[in-house]
Amino acid sequence: MRRGRWEHLEEIRRLDPYDDADRDRIVTLTARHEFPWDFDQGTAIAFLRDYGVPSISRLLDRTKQFEHHGTKRYDDTLVFQEEAVEDGVDSPRAARAVERLNRIHGHYRIPDHEFAFVLATTLVGPVRWIRRYGWRPLEEVEVVALTRFTTRFGELMQIPGLPDTFEGYERLLDDYEAEHFAFDPANRRVTEATIRIGRAAAPWWLRPAFRRVTIALMDEPLREALGMERQPRWLVRALDLGLRARGVALRRCAPPRLTPYERHHPTYPDGYRLAQIGPASMLDHLNSKEQDVA
């Protein structure tokens, strides 16, 4: 007997987002069963928002991580998320992943307010995308669970003063962008490098238009901060209507996802080990440090 279209949501509604185990279960159901594609698109937009802050894009531009190792950089970021989701954000598996992430970041002088902003994009980006284009509205219990999960992840990264509500993260993101968004040539260089990565991984039929579609999905403050050219109004409108139509079609026609969504990582076609995660130039140092600690 096939599970009903709404069975995951019925389970979500029975869970308590303020219970840690229930929180993690809600995040798994929401991100890996109900809205996996939408979650990835919201995360991709979150990546681009980081580049609107010149101090962030200059660091990425200087290290050339996206220019020379862009696909690995993107895959590694998603892997850290997956490691936290797989067994729960307070699991030993997640702790090892966050410890490695902290070691990587420790090589750079990054202020806490930038960490907090980047963390906010990883929550607000997917939630706003799903609210606009998802096949059903997000339940408040899902937003609370995602928020608590994000805050806990940030606490493990030792980021101080994080919000405890989704509205707090929205204010953090919007206020930070209003103050720090500004065009810098590094913004555009890192954006173009990221678009090249996405185009290479896109279906063949989307590649010719991939750059224009990506820019058309940006809001105006982001587009201007990244130095991207304005796209035709008809294209922006057509994409918006098409994505909304996709949500309606999924709601009416698509079967439920019976197994968790598994991302494909081009960098690791046969799976990954945590020892492989991180900038290529740092791997020997990172792994030797972890062996010393062990």
RODO-2510 file (C-alpha; in nm, 4 decimals, decimal comma):
residues 294
     n   res          X          Y          Z
     1     m     0,0000     0,0000     0,0000
     2     r     0,1491     0,3327    -0,1072
     3     r     0,1941     0,5932     0,1610
     4     g    -0,0352     0,8922     0,1346
     5     r     0,0768     1,2283    -0,0044
     6     w     0,0302     1,3919     0,3340
     7     e     0,1687     1,1233     0,5614
     8     h     0,4998     1,3004     0,6242
     9     l     0,3148     1,6171     0,7171
    10     e     0,0904     1,4242     0,9536
    11     e     0,3996     1,2904     1,1296
    12     i     0,5570     1,6376     1,1406
    13     r     0,2456     1,7762     1,3103
    14     r     0,2734     1,5130     1,5836
    15     l     0,6310     1,6113     1,6690
    16     d     0,7540     1,8741     1,9145
    17     p     1,0130     2,1108     1,7594
    18     y     1,1376     2,2000     2,1099
    19     d     1,2376     1,8395     2,1724
    20     d     1,5856     1,7852     2,0252
    21     a     1,5152     1,4417     1,8751
    22     d     1,1842     1,5590     1,7292
    23     r     1,3551     1,8738     1,5974
    24     d     1,6063     1,6651     1,4030
    25     r     1,3336     1,4357     1,2694
    26     i     1,1318     1,7336     1,1453
    27     v     1,4387     1,8756     0,9684
    28     t     1,5018     1,5398     0,8002
    29     l     1,1419     1,5058     0,6832
    30     t     1,1192     1,8659     0,5624
    31     a     1,4584     1,8923     0,3922
    32     r     1,5041     1,5394     0,2579
    33     h     1,1494     1,4156     0,1944
    34     e     0,9106     1,7065     0,1445
    35     f     1,1202     1,9785    -0,0230
    36     p     1,4639     1,8438    -0,1236
    37     w     1,4898     2,0237    -0,4596
    38     d     1,3521     2,3469    -0,3181
    39     f     1,5909     2,3263    -0,0255
    40     d     1,8846     2,2979    -0,2635
    41     q     1,7673     2,5951    -0,4689
    42     g     1,7246     2,8080    -0,1574
    43     t     2,0711     2,7065    -0,0438
    44     a     2,2171     2,7998    -0,3820
    45     i     2,0652     3,1474    -0,3553
    46     a     2,2095     3,1682    -0,0044
    47     f     2,5548     3,1102    -0,1526
    48     l     2,5078     3,4044    -0,3856
    49     r     2,3908     3,6332    -0,1052
    50     d     2,7246     3,5843     0,0687
    51     y     2,8998     3,7357    -0,2330
    52     g     2,7090     4,0618    -0,1991
    53     v     2,9270     4,1455     0,1030
    54     p     3,2661     4,2640    -0,0309
    55     s     3,4677     4,1446     0,2694
    56     i     3,3373     3,7903     0,2121
    57     s     3,3793     3,7876    -0,1648
    58     r     3,7306     3,9350    -0,1417
    59     l     3,8402     3,6489     0,0843
    60     l     3,6890     3,3906    -0,1518
    61     d     3,8419     3,5698    -0,4493
    62     r     4,1841     3,5867    -0,2837
    63     t     4,1922     3,2177    -0,1940
    64     k     4,0721     3,1243    -0,5471
    65     q     3,8688     2,8381    -0,3988
    66     f     3,5814     2,8950    -0,6394
    67     e     3,8057     2,9805    -0,9331
    68     h     4,0112     2,6601    -0,9129
    69     h     3,8148     2,4216    -0,6884
    70     g     3,4613     2,5538    -0,7094
    71     t     3,2754     2,2251    -0,7402
    72     k     3,4625     2,0796    -0,4427
    73     r     3,3980     2,3958    -0,2390
    74     y     3,0237     2,3713    -0,3059
    75     d     3,0114     1,9955    -0,2446
    76     d     3,2026     2,0334     0,0824
    77     t     2,9589     2,2942     0,2122
    78     l     2,6645     2,0642     0,1411
    79     v     2,8481     1,7731     0,3041
    80     f     2,8801     1,9641     0,6312
    81     q     2,5031     2,0198     0,6286
    82     e     2,4372     1,6549     0,5528
    83     e     2,6666     1,5342     0,8288
    84     a     2,4654     1,7404     1,0773
    85     v     2,1296     1,6208     0,9447
    86     e     2,2164     1,2515     0,9085
    87     d     2,2286     1,1545     1,2777
    88     g     2,1135     1,4823     1,4340
    89     v     2,2970     1,8048     1,5043
    90     d     2,4045     1,6905     1,8535
    91     s     2,5374     1,3533     1,7360
    92     p     2,9060     1,2532     1,7473
    93     r     2,9017     1,2498     1,3665
    94     a     2,7874     1,6117     1,3526
    95     a     3,0382     1,7090     1,6231
    96     r     3,3261     1,5716     1,4166
    97     a     3,2056     1,7574     1,1081
    98     v     3,1655     2,0892     1,2908
    99     e     3,5054     2,0507     1,4544
   100     r     3,6594     2,0085     1,1111
   101     l     3,4660     2,3088     0,9818
   102     n     3,5963     2,5174     1,2713
   103     r     3,9531     2,4071     1,1954
   104     i     3,9139     2,5194     0,8341
   105     h     3,7718     2,8573     0,9322
   106     g     4,0444     2,8980     1,1913
   107     h     4,2937     2,9575     0,9105
   108     y     4,1230     3,2853     0,8243
   109     r     4,0402     3,5997     1,0198
   110     i     3,6626     3,6029     0,9910
   111     p     3,4581     3,8193     1,2299
   112     d     3,1645     3,6717     1,4180
   113     h     2,9146     3,9006     1,2449
   114     e     3,0080     3,7513     0,9053
   115     f     2,9648     3,3986     1,0383
   116     a     2,6233     3,4959     1,1751
   117     f     2,5167     3,6473     0,8433
   118     v     2,6268     3,3434     0,6409
   119     l     2,4450     3,1154     0,8844
   120     a     2,1311     3,3285     0,8496
   121     t     2,1373     3,2894     0,4711
   122     t     2,1353     2,9089     0,5035
   123     l     1,8073     2,9275     0,6967
   124     v     1,6281     3,2250     0,5450
   125     g     1,7158     3,1355     0,1861
   126     p     1,5499     2,7912     0,1817
   127     v     1,2512     2,8999     0,3921
   128     r     1,1749     3,1987     0,1691
   129     w     1,2138     2,9854    -0,1440
   130     i     0,9793     2,7149    -0,0148
   131     r     0,7232     2,9699     0,0991
   132     r     0,7131     3,1071    -0,2548
   133     y     0,7584     2,7965    -0,4675
   134     g     0,6986     2,4906    -0,2495
   135     w     0,4188     2,2445    -0,3226
   136     r     0,2569     2,3251     0,0136
   137     p     0,3039     2,5945     0,2786
   138     l     0,5604     2,5333     0,5488
   139     e     0,4060     2,4587     0,8866
   140     e     0,5097     2,6733     1,1816
   141     v     0,6428     2,3597     1,3511
   142     e     0,8830     2,3141     1,0567
   143     v     1,0063     2,6723     1,0704
   144     v     1,0674     2,6430     1,4462
   145     a     1,2571     2,3156     1,4025
   146     l     1,4713     2,4531     1,1193
   147     t     1,5465     2,7626     1,3254
   148     r     1,6438     2,5681     1,6360
   149     f     1,8570     2,3338     1,4243
   150     t     2,0366     2,6321     1,2654
   151     t     2,0987     2,7995     1,6007
   152     r     2,2370     2,4792     1,7484
   153     f     2,4689     2,4348     1,4504
   154     g     2,5854     2,7935     1,4967
   155     e     2,6455     2,7377     1,8666
   156     l     2,8664     2,4406     1,7828
   157     m     3,0565     2,6734     1,5482
   158     q     3,0984     2,9033     1,8504
   159     i     2,9083     3,1935     1,6937
   160     p     2,7793     3,4163     1,9770
   161     g     2,4505     3,6035     2,0055
   162     l     2,2428     3,4124     1,7528
   163     p     1,8652     3,4707     1,7242
   164     d     1,6246     3,2150     1,8665
   165     t     1,3391     3,2819     1,6205
   166     f     1,3085     3,2762     1,2434
   167     e     1,1948     3,6384     1,2490
   168     g     1,5171     3,7211     1,4315
   169     y     1,7212     3,5595     1,1546
   170     e     1,5241     3,7495     0,8918
   171     r     1,5980     4,0786     1,0684
   172     l     1,9638     3,9835     1,1019
   173     l     1,9895     3,9058     0,7299
   174     d     1,7913     4,2055     0,6055
   175     d     1,9666     4,4547     0,8331
   176     y     2,3098     4,3149     0,7503
   177     e     2,2456     4,3336     0,3775
   178     a     2,1135     4,6898     0,4054
   179     e     2,4366     4,7908     0,5778
   180     h     2,6956     4,5780     0,3975
   181     f     2,5712     4,5009     0,0461
   182     a     2,7876     4,6948    -0,2008
   183     f     2,9380     4,6250    -0,5384
   184     d     3,3016     4,5193    -0,5591
   185     p     3,4778     4,3602    -0,8588
   186     a     3,5488     4,0565    -0,6391
   187     n     3,1731     4,0061    -0,5980
   188     r     3,1321     3,9650    -0,9725
   189     r     3,4387     3,7428    -1,0171
   190     v     3,3251     3,4956    -0,7499
   191     t     2,9687     3,5026    -0,8835
   192     e     3,0816     3,4290    -1,2388
   193     a     3,2998     3,1428    -1,1129
   194     t     3,0026     2,9989    -0,9232
   195     i     2,7745     3,0290    -1,2258
   196     r     3,0301     2,8395    -1,4348
   197     i     3,0238     2,5603    -1,1760
   198     g     2,6444     2,5445    -1,1808
   199     r     2,6272     2,5514    -1,5593
   200     a     2,8698     2,2604    -1,5890
   201     a     2,6493     2,0490    -1,3603
   202     a     2,3172     2,1584    -1,5144
   203     p     2,1190     1,9464    -1,7640
   204     w     2,2429     1,9969    -2,1197
   205     w     1,9235     2,1715    -2,2269
   206     l     1,9570     2,4360    -1,9527
   207     r     2,3250     2,5187    -1,9996
   208     p     2,2886     2,7797    -2,2786
   209     a     2,0484     2,9867    -2,0651
   210     f     2,1845     2,8956    -1,7217
   211     r     2,3587     3,2262    -1,6560
   212     r     2,0560     3,4355    -1,7538
   213     v     1,8210     3,2177    -1,5495
   214     t     2,0455     3,2444    -1,2430
   215     i     2,0570     3,6221    -1,2648
   216     a     1,6811     3,6432    -1,3267
   217     l     1,6208     3,4618    -0,9968
   218     m     1,8095     3,7282    -0,8017
   219     d     1,6273     4,0104    -0,6247
   220     e     1,7358     4,3599    -0,7241
   221     p     1,9576     4,4418    -0,4207
   222     l     2,1482     4,1164    -0,4701
   223     r     2,1782     4,1594    -0,8471
   224     e     2,3154     4,5101    -0,8085
   225     a     2,5606     4,4121    -0,5348
   226     l     2,6950     4,1319    -0,7538
   227     g     2,7270     4,3598    -1,0568
   228     m     2,5086     4,1416    -1,2765
   229     e     2,3153     4,2908    -1,5646
   230     r     1,9376     4,3339    -1,5462
   231     q     1,7399     4,0597    -1,7203
   232     p     1,4249     4,1140    -1,9303
   233     r     1,1084     4,1496    -1,7274
   234     w     0,9393     3,8747    -1,9289
   235     l     1,2113     3,6264    -1,8291
   236     v     1,1852     3,7131    -1,4595
   237     r     0,8070     3,6796    -1,4747
   238     a     0,8154     3,3553    -1,6729
   239     l     1,0538     3,1920    -1,4237
   240     d     0,8405     3,2985    -1,1299
   241     l     0,5227     3,1645    -1,2890
   242     g     0,6945     2,8443    -1,3995
   243     l     0,8269     2,7694    -1,0518
   244     r     0,4870     2,8394    -0,8989
   245     a     0,3265     2,6084    -1,1548
   246     r     0,5752     2,3367    -1,0644
   247     g     0,4611     2,3613    -0,7022
   248     v     0,0970     2,3241    -0,8026
   249     a     0,1775     2,0248    -1,0234
   250     l     0,3672     1,8511    -0,7428
   251     r     0,0827     1,9124    -0,5019
   252     r    -0,1762     1,7634    -0,7360
   253     c     0,0143     1,4881    -0,9140
   254     a     0,3403     1,3831    -0,7509
   255     p     0,3643     1,0779    -0,5253
   256     p     0,5282     1,1092    -0,1832
   257     r     0,9007     1,0512    -0,1513
   258     l     0,9402     0,7147     0,0192
   259     t     1,3163     0,7335     0,0816
   260     p     1,5337     1,0292     0,1850
   261     y     1,6731     1,2360    -0,0996
   262     e     2,0405     1,1620    -0,1635
   263     r     2,2424     1,4416    -0,3189
   264     h     2,4875     1,3654    -0,5967
   265     h     2,8306     1,5144    -0,5307
   266     p     3,0390     1,5342    -0,8503
   267     t     3,3564     1,5627    -0,6416
   268     y     3,2803     1,2353    -0,4645
   269     p     3,0998     1,0075    -0,7124
   270     d     3,1686     0,7006    -0,4968
   271     g     3,0872     0,8669    -0,1651
   272     y     3,3048     1,0713     0,0670
   273     r     3,5011     1,0423     0,3884
   274     l     3,5343     1,3331     0,6274
   275     a     3,9115     1,3278     0,5715
   276     q     3,8463     1,4373     0,2117
   277     i     3,6452     1,7447     0,3093
   278     g     3,8112     2,0845     0,3062
   279     p     4,0378     2,2928     0,0796
   280     a     4,2795     2,0671    -0,1074
   281     s     4,5767     2,2717     0,0143
   282     m     4,4768     2,2103     0,3775
   283     l     4,3930     1,8403     0,3759
   284     d     4,7295     1,7082     0,4955
   285     h     4,7431     1,9668     0,7737
   286     l     4,3816     1,9105     0,8809
   287     n     4,4146     1,5348     0,8901
   288     s     4,7441     1,5396     1,0799
   289     k     4,5937     1,7750     1,3392
   290     e     4,2936     1,5464     1,3868
   291     q     4,5225     1,2462     1,4304
   292     d     4,7163     1,4396     1,6952
   293     v     4,3932     1,5152     1,8827
   294     a     4,2751     1,1539     1,8539
***
